[in-house]
Amino acid sequence: IGGPPPDVTSGVAVVGARRCTALGRESAHAIGRELALAGVSVVSGAARGIDAAAHEGALSANGLTCAVLGSGLDVAYPSASRALIGRIAKDGTLISEYPPGTPPSQHHFPARNRIVAGLSCATVVVEGATGSGSMITAEHAMEFGRDVFALPGSVASALSQVPLQLVREGATLIRDADDLLGDLGIELVQAEIAERVDLDEAERRVLEAIVEPTLPDRLASALGVGIHEIVGVLMRLELRGFVRNVGGRYE
């Protein structure tokens, strides 16, 4: 349903824990968004947690995303992802090897992971506990000769077990979306981001001016506008996921 599936050379799989941490979800969203801004299709399984965050990140940048389902295309599962699956059907691509009306089944999900890996030139694993389906996706990617990247959290966290194991087996460790884009040979600058998305002139100027964590009053001074105008623009950008406020500084 939707558009055609991505060419293997222009798709990157982003998978990981369903019960992820807030940081893992934020990282997956950022990776999905920046891949989309670079013109890369984000491939995942529409499950809650990391999968959903990656899809949502791509959609937030009006980018391409592809969801491989473990049920028929007319069966939205999980129910928590029903709205997301509807958005992907409209603005992205839904894929399933199962006929319409097929309900989800436990063995469908490990099987569909080979399709997620096969549609992608690289697979990124963001968090995952031992026994996680994300390990299956990564193993398929390695069997296909594709690049595998891993983003772990604390070494003391159970959700770091799969990424750390993958790193020991030769996967590339990344810290964030910037690391991934660098390793994929993709460079994005703020001016390019502004051109690719629907931003007004004030939003573009502010986004281009943020080259490091910055206070609103410094932005106002640098751009020669009032602080109230800057705060309003920053709030709009923050709501859309282009900047974030960390201790009063925007990055």
Salt bridges, closest charged atoms under 4 A:
GLU26 OE2 - ARG244 NH1 2.06
ASP91 OD1 - LYS90 NZ 3.39
GLU97 OE1 - ARG114 NH2 2.86
GLU143 OE1 - HIS140 ND1 3.47
ASP179 OD2 - ARG175 NE 2.80
GLU195 OE2 - ARG204 NH1 3.12
ASP200 OD2 - ARG236 NH2 3.46
GLU203 OE2 - ARG236 NE 2.89
GLU203 OE1 - ARG240 NH1 3.76
GLU251 OE2 - ARG244 NE 2.75
